[in-house]
Amino acid sequence: MTTFSAVVTTGIYCRPGCGAKPLAENVKTFELAAGAEAAGFRACLRCRPYRVAGPVGADAPELVCRAVQLIIAGVLDTGTEAALGERLAVSPRHLRRLFRDHLGVTPDGLARSRRAHFARRLLDDSDLTVADIAFASGFGSLRQFNRDMKLVFRAPPVELRNRRRKADRLAADGGLVLRLPFSPPLHWEALSAFLAERAVPGVESVRDGVYRRTISLDGEAGVIEVTRGGGDHLLLTAHMPFWEGLIHVVGRVGRVFGVDADPAPAEAGLAADLVIGPLLRARPGLRVPGAWGPFEVAVAAVLGQYSARARVRRQLAGLVEAAGRPVPGLEHGLTHLFPSAATLAEADLTGARLPAEAERTLRTFASAVADGENLLDPGASLVGCTAALTALPGIEQNTAQEIALRLGHADAFPGRTFETTSLEHDPAADAGRPAAAWHPWRAFAATHLIAAGESTSAG
């Protein structure tokens, strides 16, 4: 678990590994940088803790974790704590009390800290103007931006930009380059192989160690590229039509690769397991892959009920060709945006050659998403998510679990995924027993089993 050490005598907080060596009796520990800031501490100028996002601990209540996911999705950029509480069916007062008890900061304070930290990274890494950075980071106005940066960093944005070090600026031929910091290790090879195996033709590409995909921002097309950076960061290159809301683009990319996740508790809890333990040692730092587009991974999972993956890939290519918006002039096989739920629900899908039952299930699902049913809500619980999905005709429990895993539910376990694995110990033969033993990190265990099975099959 990443924790931040705050020194009472200096009023400064640091991230792990900082060279500062204060007396132990003068140190307070905070789980999140936002908690240290709420207690009145400022960021260390040496280790710059704002560059690393501290994940919420595994012992935090599920309600708090769900609320944090909604904050990351931007609910508090324009909304209020009351609106957040309403989404979670609790009072704002109760929500604030839970946040203070478990995170040391209010929901508004966490959102403010997150925006300010992202803005500071842009001030360091990029040459975007201060105004562009304000709106790229989710601030509603320059006044709010200046006020919050002074609260968090004790200096206005222009002064912070002037403080950046020569080596901070990232330059590239085209696009905006940003670091995606993580707590090492991170198993890039296994993550990129997982995404390559499931890449949607025309929308995603994984070639020569670079993940690329098309993205849609308020109807306009963009492209992102992610590759290995240094030992503690990936590199994201974003080609975007505008910079407003960049913080949410970076957040979504981070979830795909799990850069904000802390695998240490799951690794410690499963290290002695006879099945999972050896897999952990084979792929240290493997994270649970997230999803850029929840609807995309859900469509692939639904199609996977009826066809093998190779055929699903061809079907996805047909869906993209039939209903996706063309994006001309791109390279690396990128040709389209993935169709929206509303478009897919009404499109002529003859060219995709779907089995009749698969098409019926897919249209039902797409229509439900298009009608605003919160089937893919990041704030839902695992039970609520899978119950809502399986309530639709044709969607199986395994499919719902597969979708939930990619949506970030730590205890999701898609047993169907292992039907074709060729491990010496076949978890599918006795899935119920080990799956129960792997609670509450079944998604983590599943990811290692998937990676091991696909690696064995490929070999």
For each residue, the residues with C-beta under 8 A, 3 or more apart:
1: 31 55 57 58 262 264 265
2: 15 16 52 54 55 183 262
3: 16 29 30 31 54
4: 13 14 15 16 29 30 31 32 33 35 36 49 54
5: 13 14 15 16 18 22 27 28 29 30
6: 12 13 14 27 28 29 30 36 39 41
7: 10 11 12 13 14 20 22 26 27 41
8: 11 26 27 28
9: 22 26
10: 7 22
11: 7 8 40 41 42
12: 6 7 20 41 42 43 44
13: 4 5 6 7 30 33 36 37 41 42 43 44 49
14: 4 5 6 7 18 20 44 46 47 49
15: 2 4 5 18 33 44 47 48 49 51 52
16: 2 3 4 5
17: 47
18: 5 14 15 44 46 47 49
19: 46 47
20: 7 12 14 44 46 47
21:
22: 5 7 9 10 26 27
23: 26 27
24: 27
25:
26: 7 8 9 22 23
27: 5 6 7 8 22 23 24
28: 5 6 8 39
29: 3 4 5 6
30: 3 4 5 6 13 33 35 36 39 41 104
31: 1 3 4 35 54 56 57 103 104
32: 4 35 36 54 56 103 104 105 110 113
33: 4 13 15 30 36 37 43 49 50 54 113 117
34: 37 38 103 104 105 109 110 112 113 114
35: 4 30 31 32 38 39 103 104 105
36: 4 6 13 30 32 33 39 41 104
37: 13 33 34 40 41 42 43 105 109 113 152
38: 34 35 104 105 106 109 113
39: 6 28 30 35 36 104
40: 11 37
41: 6 7 11 12 13 30 36 37
42: 11 12 13 37 152 153 154
43: 12 13 33 37 48 49 50 152 153
44: 12 13 14 15 18 20 47 48 49
45: 48
46: 14 18 19 20
47: 14 15 17 18 19 20 44
48: 15 43 44 45 51
49: 4 13 14 15 18 33 43 44 52
50: 33 43 116 117 120 121 153
51: 15 48 117 121 179 181
52: 2 15 49 181 182 183
53: 114 117 181 254 259 260
54: 2 3 4 31 32 33
55: 1 2 260 261 262
56: 31 32 60 64 65 68 103
57: 1 31 60 102 262 265
58: 1 262 265 266 410 440
59:
60: 56 57 64 65 102 103
61: 64 65 98 102
62: 65 66 381
63: 66 67 88 90 95 98
64: 56 60 61 67 68 98 99 102 103
65: 56 60 61 62 68 69
66: 62 63 69 70 88 378 379 380 381
67: 63 64 70 71 84 88 95 98 99 107 379
68: 56 64 65 71 72 103 110
69: 65 66 72 73 378 379 408
70: 66 67 73 75 84 87 88 378 379
71: 67 68 74 75 76 84 107 110 111 114
72: 68 69 114 251 378
73: 69 70 248 251 378 379
74: 71 77 78 138 245 247 248
75: 70 71 79 83 84 87 379
76: 71 79 80 81 84 107 108 111
77: 74 111 115 138 140
78: 74 140
79: 75 76 83 84
80: 76 83 84 92
81: 76 84 85 92 95 96 106 107 108
82: 85 86 92
83: 75 79 80 86 87
84: 67 70 71 75 76 79 80 81 87 88 92 95 107
85: 81 82 88 89 90 91 92 94 95
86: 82 83 89
87: 70 75 83 84 379
88: 63 66 67 70 84 85 95 379
89: 85 86
90: 63 85 94 95
91: 85 94 95
92: 80 81 82 84 85 95 96
93: 96 97
94: 85 90 91 97 98
95: 63 67 81 84 85 88 90 91 92 98 99 107
96: 81 92 93 99 100 106 107
97: 93 94 100 101
98: 61 63 64 67 94 95 101 102
99: 64 67 95 96 102 103 105 106 107 110
100: 96 97 103 104 105 106
101: 97 98
102: 57 60 61 64 98 99
103: 31 32 34 35 56 60 64 68 99 100 110
104: 30 31 32 34 35 36 38 39 100
105: 32 34 35 37 38 99 100 109 110 113
106: 38 81 96 99 100 109 110
107: 67 71 76 81 84 95 96 99 110 111
108: 76 81 111 112
109: 34 37 38 105 106 112 113
110: 32 34 68 71 99 103 105 106 107 113 114
111: 71 76 77 107 108 114 115
112: 34 108 109 115 116 148 151 152
113: 32 33 34 37 38 105 109 110 116 117 152
114: 34 53 71 72 110 111 117 118 247
115: 77 111 112 118 119 137 138 139 148 247
116: 50 112 113 119 120 137 148 149 151 152 153
117: 33 50 51 53 113 114 120 121 152
118: 114 115 121 122 137 138 247 250
119: 115 116 122 123 133 134 136 137 139 145 149 157
120: 50 116 117 123 124 149 153 160
121: 50 51 117 118 124 125 178 179
122: 118 119 125 126 128 133 136 137 178 246
123: 119 120 126 130 133 157 160 161 164
124: 120 121 164 165 168 169
125: 121 122 168 169 170 177 178 179
126: 122 123 133 169 170 176 177 178
127: 169
128: 122 132 133 136 176 243
129: 132 133
130: 123 133 134 142 145 157 158 161
131: 134 135 142
132: 128 129 135 136 243
133: 119 122 123 126 128 129 130 136 137 145 157 243
134: 119 130 131 137 139 141 142 144 145 157
135: 131 132 138 139 243 244 245
136: 119 122 128 132 133 243 244 245 246 247
137: 115 116 118 119 122 133 134 145 246 247
138: 74 77 115 118 135 245 247 248
139: 115 119 134 135 142 144 145 148
140: 77 78 144
141: 134 144 145
142: 130 131 134 139 145 146
143: 146 147
144: 134 139 140 141 147 148
145: 119 130 133 134 137 139 141 142 148 149 157
146: 142 143 149 150 156 157
147: 143 144 150 151
148: 112 115 116 139 144 145 151 152
149: 116 119 120 145 146 152 153 155 156 157 160
150: 146 147 153 154 155 156
151: 112 116 147 148
152: 37 42 43 112 113 116 117 148 149
153: 42 43 50 116 120 149 150 160
154: 42 150
155: 149 150 159 160 163
156: 146 149 150 159 160
157: 119 123 130 133 134 145 146 149 160 161
158: 130 161 162
159: 155 156 162 163
160: 120 123 149 153 155 156 157 163 164
161: 123 130 157 158 164
162: 158 159
163: 155 159 160
164: 123 124 160 161 168 169
165: 124 168
166: 169
167:
168: 124 125 164 165
169: 124 125 126 127 164 166
170: 125 126 177 178 179 235
171: 177
172: 175 176 177 237
173:
174: 237 239
175: 172 225 237 238 239
176: 126 128 172 237 238 239 240 243 246
177: 125 126 170 171 172 235 236 237 238
178: 121 122 125 126 170 235 236 238 250
179: 51 121 125 170 229 233 234 235 236
180: 226 229 233 234 235 236 250 253 254 257 259
181: 51 52 53 232 233 259
182: 52 186 232 233 234 257 258 259 260
183: 2 52 232 262
184: 231 232 285
185: 284 285
186: 182 191 234 257 258 259 285 287
187: 190 191 283 284 285 286 287
188: 191 192 209 228 234
189: 192 193
190: 187 193 194 283 286 451 455
191: 186 187 188 194 195 257 258 286 287 289
192: 188 189 195 196 206 209 211
193: 189 190 196 197 451 454 455
194: 190 191 197 198 289 447 450 451 454
195: 191 192 198 199 204 206 211 256 289
196: 192 193 199 206
197: 193 194 309 454
198: 194 195 297 300 309
199: 195 196 203 204 205 206
200: 203 204 296 300 316 317 320 338
201: 204 313 316 317 320 333
202: 317 320 321 324 333 334 335 336
203: 199 200 213 214 296 320 324 334 336 337 338
204: 195 199 200 201 211 212 213 334
205: 199 211 212 213 332 333 334
206: 192 195 196 199 210 211 212
207: 210 212 332
208:
209: 188 192 227 228
210: 206 207 225 226 227
211: 192 195 204 205 206 225 226 227 256
212: 204 205 206 207 223 224 225 226 332 334
213: 203 204 205 223 224 292 334
214: 203 221 222 223 327 330 334 336 337 338
215: 221 222 223 224 240 249 292 337
216: 219 220 221 222 325 337 338
217: 220 221 222 240 241 242 245 249
218:
219: 216
220: 216 217 241 242
221: 214 215 216 217 241 325 327 337
222: 214 215 216 217 238 239 240 241
223: 212 213 214 215 238 239 330 334
224: 212 213 215 236 237 238 239 249 253
225: 175 210 211 212 236 237 239
226: 180 210 211 212 234 235 236 237 253 256 257
227: 209 210 211 234 235
228: 188 209 234 235
229: 179 180 233 234 235
230: 233
231: 184
232: 181 182 183 184
233: 179 180 181 182 229 230
234: 179 180 182 186 188 226 227 228 229 257 259
235: 170 177 178 179 180 226 227 228 229
236: 177 178 179 180 224 225 226 250 253
237: 172 174 175 176 177 224 225 226
238: 175 176 177 178 222 223 224 246 249 250
239: 174 175 176 222 223 224 225
240: 176 215 217 222 243 246 249
241: 217 220 221 222
242: 217 220
243: 128 132 133 135 136 176 240 246
244: 135 136
245: 74 135 136 138 217 248 249
246: 122 136 137 176 238 240 243 249 250
247: 74 114 115 118 136 137 138 250 251
248: 73 74 138 245 251 252
249: 215 217 224 238 240 245 246 252 253
250: 118 178 180 236 238 246 247 253 254
251: 72 73 247 248 254 255
252: 248 249 255 256 292
253: 180 224 226 236 249 250 256 257 292
254: 53 180 250 251 257 258 259 260
255: 251 252 258 260 290 291 408
256: 195 211 226 252 253 289 290 291 292
257: 180 182 186 191 226 234 253 254 287 289 290
258: 182 186 191 254 255 261 263 287 288 289 290
259: 53 180 181 182 186 234 254 287
260: 53 55 182 254 255
261: 55 258 287 288
262: 1 2 55 57 58 183 265
263: 258 266 267 285 286 287 444
264: 1 267 268
265: 1 57 58 262 268 269 441
266: 58 263 269 270 410 441 444 445
267: 263 264 270 271 280 284 444
268: 264 265 271
269: 265 266 441
270: 266 267 273 276 277 280 438 441 444 445
271: 267 268 277 280
272: 277
273: 270 276 277 434 437 438 445
274: 277 425
275: 278 279 425 427 434 445 449
276: 270 273 279 280 434 438 445 448 449
277: 270 271 272 273 274 280 281
278: 275 281 282
279: 275 276 282 283 448 449 451 452
280: 267 270 271 276 277 283 284 286 448
281: 277 278 284
282: 278 279 452
283: 187 190 279 280 286 448 451 452
284: 185 187 267 280 281
285: 184 185 186 187 263
286: 187 190 191 263 280 283 447 448 451
287: 186 187 191 257 258 259 261 263 447
288: 258 261 405 408 410 443 444 447
289: 191 194 195 256 257 258 406 447
290: 255 256 257 258 406 407 408
291: 255 256 294 296 297 406 407
292: 213 215 252 253 256 296
293: 296 297 338
294: 291 297 298 376 403 406 407
295: 298 299 338 340 341 366 369 376
296: 200 203 291 292 293 299 300 338
297: 198 291 293 294 300 301 403 406 407
298: 294 295 301 302 365 369 375 376 389 403
299: 295 296 302 303 316 319 344 362 365 366
300: 198 200 296 297 303 304 312 316
301: 297 298 304 305 399 402 403 406
302: 298 299 305 358 361 362 365 394 395 399
303: 299 300 306 307 312 315 316 354 358 362
304: 300 301 307 309 312 399 402 416
305: 301 302 358 361 394 395 396 398 399
306: 303 354 355 357 358
307: 303 304 311 312 315 355 358
308: 311 312
309: 197 198 304 312 313
310: 313 314
311: 307 308 314 315
312: 300 303 304 307 308 309 315 316
313: 201 309 310 316 317
314: 310 311 317 318 353
315: 303 307 311 312 318 319 352 353 354 358
316: 200 201 299 300 303 312 313 319 320
317: 200 201 202 313 314 320 321
318: 314 315 321 322 349 351 352 353 354
319: 299 315 316 322 323 324 339 344 347 349 352
320: 200 201 202 203 316 317 323 324 335 336 338 339
321: 202 317 318 324 336 351 352
322: 318 319 347 348 349 350 351 352
323: 319 320 339 343 344 347 349
324: 202 203 319 320 321 336 337 338 339
325: 216 221 336 337 339
326: 335 336
327: 214 221 330 334 335 336 337
328: 335
329:
330: 214 223 327 334 335
331: 334
332: 205 207 212
333: 201 202 205
334: 202 203 204 205 212 213 214 223 327 330 331
335: 202 320 326 327 328 330
336: 202 203 214 320 321 324 325 326 327
337: 203 214 215 216 221 324 325 327
338: 200 203 214 216 293 295 296 320 324
339: 319 320 323 324 325 343 344 347
340: 295 343 344 370
341: 295 344 345 366 367 369 370
342: 345 346 366 370
343: 323 339 340 346 347
344: 299 319 323 339 340 341 347 349 362 363 366
345: 341 342 363 366 367 370
346: 342 343
347: 319 322 323 339 343 344
348: 322 351
349: 318 319 322 323 344 352 354 359 362
350: 322 353
351: 318 321 322 348
352: 315 318 319 321 322 349
353: 314 315 318 350
354: 303 306 315 318 349 358 359 362
355: 306 307 358 359
356: 359 360
357: 306 360 361 394
358: 302 303 305 306 307 315 354 355 361 362
359: 349 354 355 356 362 363
360: 356 357 363 364 393 394
361: 302 305 357 358 364 365 392 393 394 395
362: 299 302 303 344 349 354 358 359 365 366
363: 344 345 359 360 366 367
364: 360 361 367 368 392 393 394
365: 298 299 302 361 362 368 369 375 392 394 395
366: 295 299 341 342 344 345 362 363 369 370
367: 341 345 363 364 370 371
368: 364 365 371 373 375 392
369: 295 298 341 365 366 373 375 376
370: 340 341 342 345 366 367
371: 367 368
372:
373: 368 369 388
374: 377 380 388
375: 298 365 368 369 385 388 389 392
376: 294 295 298 369 385 403 407
377: 374 380 385
378: 66 69 70 72 73 407 408
379: 66 67 69 70 73 75 87 88
380: 66 374 377 384 385 388
381: 62 66 384 385
382: 385 386 404 409 411 412
383: 386 387
384: 380 381 387 388
385: 375 376 377 380 381 382 388 389 400 403 404 407 409
386: 382 383 389 390 397 400 401 404 412
387: 383 384 390 391
388: 373 374 375 380 384 385 391 392
389: 298 375 385 386 392 395 399 400 403 404
390: 386 387 395 396 397 400
391: 387 388
392: 361 364 365 368 375 388 389 395
393: 360 361 364
394: 302 305 357 360 361 364 365
395: 302 305 361 365 389 390 392 399 400
396: 305 390 399 400 416
397: 386 390 400 401
398: 305 401 402 414 415 416 417
399: 301 302 304 305 389 395 396 402 403 414 416
400: 385 386 389 390 395 396 397 403 404
401: 386 397 398 404 405 412 413 414 415
402: 301 304 398 399 405 406 412 414 416 417
403: 294 297 298 301 376 385 389 399 400 406 407
404: 382 385 386 389 400 401 407 409 412 443
405: 288 401 402 409 412 413 414 443 446 447
406: 289 290 291 294 297 301 402 403
407: 290 291 294 297 376 378 385 403 404 412
408: 69 255 288 290 378
409: 382 385 404 405 412 443
410: 58 266 288 440 441 442 443 444
411: 382 439 440 441 442 443
412: 382 386 401 402 404 405 407 409 442 443 446
413: 401 405 435 438 442 443 445 446
414: 398 399 401 402 405 417 446
415: 398 401 418 428 431 435
416: 304 396 398 399 402 419
417: 398 402 414 421 446 449 450
418: 415 421 426 427 428 431 449 450 453
419: 416 428
420: 453 457
421: 417 418 426 427 428 449 450 452 453 454 456 457
422: 453 456 457
423: 426 427 449 452 453 456
424:
425: 274 275
426: 418 421 423 429 430
427: 275 418 421 423 430 431 434 435 449
428: 415 418 419 421 431
429: 426
430: 426 427 433 434
431: 415 418 427 428 434 435
432: 435 436
433: 430 436 437
434: 273 275 276 427 430 431 437 438 445
435: 413 415 427 431 432 438 439 442 445
436: 432 433 439
437: 273 433 434
438: 270 273 276 413 434 435 441 442 444 445
439: 411 435 436 442
440: 58 410 411
441: 265 266 269 270 410 411 438 444 445
442: 410 411 412 413 435 438 439 445 446
443: 288 404 405 409 410 411 412 413 446 447
444: 263 266 267 270 288 410 438 441 447 448
445: 266 270 273 275 276 413 434 435 438 441 442 448 449
446: 405 412 413 414 417 442 443 449 450
447: 194 286 287 288 289 405 443 444 450 451
448: 276 279 280 283 286 444 445 451 452
449: 275 276 279 417 418 421 423 427 445 446 452 453
450: 194 417 418 421 446 447 453 454
451: 190 193 194 279 283 286 447 448 454 455
452: 279 282 283 421 423 448 449 455 456
453: 418 420 421 422 423 449 450 456 457
454: 193 194 197 421 450 451 457 458
455: 190 193 451 452 458 459
456: 421 422 423 452 453 459
457: 420 421 422 453 454
458: 454 455
459: 455 456
